[in-house]
Amino acid sequence: MTLSGFRDAGALALLLLCAGCGRQGATQKVTVAAAADLQFALPAAVRAFQASNGDIQISAVYGSSGNFYSQIANGAPFDVFLSADMEYPRKLAQQGLALPDSLFLYGVGRLAVWVPNESGLDVQKLQMRTLEADSVQHVAIANPQHAPYGKAAEAALRSLGVYDSVKPKLVYGENIAQTLEFVQSGAAQAGIVALSLAMAPAVRGQGSYWEIPLDAYPRLEQGGAILQRARNSPAAERFREFLLQAAGRGILKQYGFYLPEGR
């Protein structure tokens, strides 16, 4: 085939692709900015949602809630925001960047001290003192400057009386998922992570954890909102409703996202 033939074939392929796009135009896309602790729970929820909503495609990006807040405030093209701190969606609503009547609580985050199997540490026995062990040279937490789980971890260290001894060991993940990765990779020997990550099937067999008591840190109310750019998107609303219904809540609960009594 000549070069011009390749060009003609390429043009024809592009034309057919565009024609196919037209036929598939009914598919609605929803882009979600999701807190990093949802990286295992949300895909499970999305699979269940799309099983009965095949006309909707959900794409999620995971990261620090504080960073997402800044990005959305600066025009980032997301449709739904699922935050590890309910305060961020509230602020966006106050700024006219999220729909006020779409705000919702999807769970209360929980913290856990997590160690890999090869550490040999009995985290259930040592509890928070695990972090003071001589074999633990680095302790990973999320960056408290912009990650809600980092702020909560720092508060827990202080309230349980180990902050001063553990502070020199601290290393900071950009978000709670990277915090877990630090421990998995050996860059840290222990970490304070989201319970939802420690409970995930992909992580459960790699280590052990001790759940930090809820009264040791401020309550991590996690919530979301539909953003202004998706104000006329029935697909975004359907996904939000799924997360609030029994099926969606049941999946989130499997990963440690519990709602307060009566919610």
C-alpha positions as CSV (number, residue, x, y, z in Angstrom):
1,M,0.0,0.0,0.0
2,T,1.3,3.5,-0.9
3,L,1.8,6.3,1.6
4,S,-1.3,8.0,0.3
5,G,-3.2,4.7,0.7
6,F,-2.2,4.6,4.4
7,R,-3.4,8.1,4.8
8,D,-6.7,7.3,3.1
9,A,-7.1,4.2,5.3
10,G,-6.3,6.3,8.4
11,A,-8.9,8.9,7.4
12,L,-11.5,6.2,6.8
13,A,-10.7,4.6,10.2
14,L,-11.1,8.0,11.9
15,L,-14.4,8.5,10.1
16,L,-15.7,5.2,11.2
17,L,-14.5,5.8,14.7
18,C,-16.4,9.1,14.8
19,A,-19.5,7.4,13.4
20,G,-19.2,4.8,16.2
21,C,-18.9,7.6,18.7
22,G,-22.1,9.0,17.4
23,R,-23.9,5.7,17.9
24,Q,-22.6,5.4,21.4
25,G,-23.5,8.9,22.3
26,A,-26.0,7.8,24.9
27,T,-23.2,6.7,27.3
28,Q,-23.0,9.3,30.1
29,K,-19.6,9.9,31.8
30,V,-19.1,11.0,35.4
31,T,-15.7,11.9,36.6
32,V,-15.1,11.6,40.4
33,A,-12.4,13.2,42.5
34,A,-12.1,10.7,45.4
35,A,-10.3,10.6,48.6
36,A,-7.3,8.2,48.5
37,D,-8.8,6.0,51.2
38,L,-11.6,5.0,48.7
39,Q,-9.2,3.4,46.3
40,F,-10.4,-0.1,47.1
41,A,-14.0,0.6,48.2
42,L,-15.0,2.9,45.4
43,P,-14.1,0.5,42.5
44,A,-16.3,-2.2,44.2
45,A,-19.1,0.3,44.4
46,V,-18.7,1.4,40.8
47,R,-18.8,-2.2,39.6
48,A,-22.1,-2.7,41.4
49,F,-23.5,0.5,40.2
50,Q,-22.6,-0.1,36.6
51,A,-24.1,-3.6,36.6
52,S,-27.5,-1.9,36.6
53,N,-26.5,1.4,35.0
54,G,-24.7,0.3,31.9
55,D,-25.3,3.6,30.2
56,I,-23.1,5.4,32.7
57,Q,-19.3,5.3,32.8
58,I,-17.7,6.3,36.1
59,S,-14.1,7.4,36.1
60,A,-12.3,8.1,39.4
61,V,-9.1,9.9,40.3
62,Y,-7.7,9.4,43.8
63,G,-5.7,11.8,45.9
64,S,-5.6,14.1,48.9
65,S,-8.9,15.8,49.6
66,G,-7.2,19.1,50.4
67,N,-5.5,19.0,47.0
68,F,-8.7,18.2,45.2
69,Y,-10.4,21.1,47.0
70,S,-7.8,23.5,45.7
71,Q,-8.0,22.0,42.2
72,I,-11.7,22.2,42.0
73,A,-11.6,25.8,43.3
74,N,-9.3,26.5,40.4
75,G,-11.6,24.9,37.8
76,A,-10.6,21.3,37.7
77,P,-13.1,19.4,35.5
78,F,-14.7,17.0,38.0
79,D,-18.4,16.1,38.3
80,V,-18.5,14.6,41.8
81,F,-16.2,15.1,44.8
82,L,-15.9,12.4,47.5
83,S,-13.9,13.9,50.3
84,A,-12.3,12.5,53.4
85,D,-13.4,15.7,55.2
86,M,-17.0,16.9,54.8
87,E,-15.8,20.4,55.4
88,Y,-14.3,20.6,51.9
89,P,-17.6,19.9,50.0
90,R,-19.3,22.4,52.3
91,K,-16.8,25.1,51.5
92,L,-17.3,24.4,47.7
93,A,-21.0,24.7,48.2
94,Q,-20.6,28.0,50.0
95,Q,-18.4,29.2,47.1
96,G,-21.0,28.2,44.5
97,L,-18.9,25.4,43.1
98,A,-21.0,22.5,44.4
99,L,-24.7,22.0,44.6
100,P,-25.8,22.7,48.2
101,D,-28.7,20.2,48.0
102,S,-26.4,17.5,46.8
103,L,-24.2,17.4,50.0
104,F,-24.2,14.0,51.6
105,L,-22.3,12.0,54.3
106,Y,-21.1,8.6,53.1
107,G,-19.2,7.4,56.1
108,V,-17.0,8.1,59.1
109,G,-13.3,7.4,58.5
110,R,-11.3,5.3,61.0
111,L,-7.6,5.1,61.7
112,A,-5.4,2.0,62.2
113,V,-1.8,1.3,63.0
114,W,-0.6,-1.1,60.3
115,V,2.6,-3.2,60.1
116,P,3.7,-5.7,57.5
117,N,3.9,-9.4,58.3
118,E,7.7,-9.4,58.2
119,S,8.0,-6.8,61.0
120,G,7.4,-9.5,63.6
121,L,5.6,-6.9,65.8
122,D,2.5,-7.8,67.7
123,V,0.5,-4.7,66.9
124,Q,-2.6,-6.0,68.8
125,K,-0.6,-6.3,72.0
126,L,1.6,-3.2,71.6
127,Q,-1.1,-1.0,70.1
128,M,0.1,2.6,69.8
129,R,3.4,1.6,71.4
130,T,4.2,-0.3,68.3
131,L,5.4,2.9,66.8
132,E,8.0,3.3,69.6
133,A,9.6,-0.1,69.0
134,D,13.4,0.0,68.3
135,S,12.9,-1.9,65.0
136,V,10.6,0.9,63.7
137,Q,12.9,3.6,62.3
138,H,10.2,5.3,60.2
139,V,6.5,5.8,60.8
140,A,4.4,6.9,57.8
141,I,1.4,9.2,58.2
142,A,-0.4,11.3,55.6
143,N,0.7,14.9,55.3
144,P,-1.4,16.8,57.9
145,Q,-1.1,20.0,55.9
146,H,-3.7,18.9,53.4
147,A,-4.7,15.3,54.1
148,P,-7.6,14.8,56.7
149,Y,-6.2,11.5,57.7
150,G,-2.8,13.1,58.4
151,K,-4.4,15.6,60.7
152,A,-6.3,12.9,62.5
153,A,-3.1,10.7,62.8
154,E,-1.2,13.6,64.4
155,A,-4.1,14.2,66.8
156,A,-4.1,10.5,67.8
157,L,-0.3,10.5,68.4
158,R,-0.7,13.4,70.7
159,S,-3.8,12.2,72.6
160,L,-2.3,8.8,73.2
161,G,0.9,10.2,74.5
162,V,3.5,9.1,71.9
163,Y,3.9,12.1,69.7
164,D,7.1,13.4,71.2
165,S,8.8,10.0,70.9
166,V,7.5,9.2,67.5
167,K,7.9,12.6,65.9
168,P,11.5,12.1,64.8
169,K,10.5,8.9,63.0
170,L,7.7,10.5,60.9
171,V,7.6,10.4,57.2
172,Y,4.7,11.9,55.2
173,G,2.7,10.5,52.4
174,E,1.1,12.9,49.9
175,N,-2.2,11.1,50.7
176,I,-3.3,8.1,52.8
177,A,-2.8,5.6,49.9
178,Q,0.8,6.7,49.5
179,T,1.2,6.4,53.3
180,L,0.3,2.7,53.1
181,E,2.7,2.3,50.1
182,F,5.5,3.6,52.2
183,V,5.1,0.8,54.7
184,Q,4.4,-1.8,52.0
185,S,7.7,-0.9,50.2
186,G,9.8,-0.9,53.4
187,A,10.4,2.9,53.3
188,A,8.7,2.9,56.7
189,Q,8.3,0.0,59.1
190,A,4.8,1.0,60.4
191,G,2.2,3.5,59.6
192,I,-1.1,5.1,60.6
193,V,-3.5,4.4,57.7
194,A,-7.1,4.4,57.0
195,L,-9.0,1.4,58.3
196,S,-10.6,1.0,54.9
197,L,-7.2,0.3,53.4
198,A,-6.1,-2.1,56.1
199,M,-9.4,-4.0,55.6
200,A,-9.1,-4.2,51.8
201,P,-8.8,-7.8,50.5
202,A,-5.7,-6.8,48.5
203,V,-4.0,-5.6,51.7
204,R,-5.4,-7.8,54.4
205,G,-3.0,-10.7,54.0
206,Q,0.1,-8.5,53.8
207,G,0.1,-7.3,57.4
208,S,-1.8,-6.7,60.6
209,Y,-3.4,-3.7,62.2
210,W,-4.8,-2.3,65.4
211,E,-7.7,0.1,65.2
212,I,-7.1,3.4,67.0
213,P,-10.0,4.3,69.3
214,L,-12.4,6.8,67.8
215,D,-12.2,9.1,70.8
216,A,-8.4,9.5,70.2
217,Y,-8.9,11.9,67.3
218,P,-11.6,14.3,65.8
219,R,-14.3,12.5,64.0
220,L,-13.5,12.0,60.3
221,E,-16.9,12.7,58.7
222,Q,-16.5,11.9,55.0
223,G,-18.9,13.3,52.5
224,G,-19.4,14.3,49.0
225,A,-21.3,16.6,46.6
226,I,-22.2,17.0,43.0
227,L,-20.1,19.9,41.5
228,Q,-21.6,22.8,39.7
229,R,-20.4,21.7,36.3
230,A,-22.6,18.6,36.6
231,R,-25.7,20.5,37.8
232,N,-27.8,19.1,35.0
233,S,-26.3,15.6,35.0
234,P,-28.8,12.9,35.8
235,A,-25.9,10.4,35.7
236,A,-24.1,12.1,38.6
237,E,-27.3,12.2,40.6
238,R,-28.0,8.5,40.0
239,F,-24.5,7.7,41.2
240,R,-24.9,9.8,44.3
241,E,-28.2,8.1,45.1
242,F,-26.7,4.7,44.7
243,L,-24.0,5.5,47.3
244,L,-26.8,6.5,49.7
245,Q,-29.0,3.5,49.1
246,A,-28.6,0.1,50.9
247,A,-26.5,-1.5,48.1
248,G,-24.0,1.3,48.1
249,R,-23.8,1.7,51.8
250,G,-23.4,-2.0,52.2
251,I,-20.3,-2.0,50.0
252,L,-18.8,1.0,51.8
253,K,-19.4,-0.7,55.2
254,Q,-17.5,-3.7,54.1
255,Y,-14.5,-1.4,53.8
256,G,-14.9,0.2,57.2
257,F,-17.0,3.2,56.2
258,Y,-19.6,3.2,58.9
259,L,-22.3,5.8,59.3
260,P,-23.3,7.2,62.7
261,E,-26.4,5.7,64.3
262,G,-29.6,7.1,62.8
263,R,-27.9,8.2,59.5
